[in-house]
Amino acid sequence: MIYIATFYSHFGAVRFKKECKKENITAEAMPVPRDLSSSCGTCVKFETDKDIASFTWSQEVEQVVEITESGYVTHYHVELSNS
């Protein structure tokens, strides 16, 4: 499956891409698609057959969506509190 992860900073995207490489996950940094929002404008598209529900996401990850034929399906999204 193909996913897109968005980040709060460009540094977070670069770090995530390096982590993917360590785990033998194909990944590429690219501009965030217009349909998705991001704090930094850089995302990482990655492909894996692993169950991403078991992934531990760093605090740098804003959201992770799966690319499907009908659009994006959100698998992880940080909810910001108003407190």
Order of alpha helices (4+ residues) and beta strands (2+ residues): beta-alpha-beta-beta-beta-beta
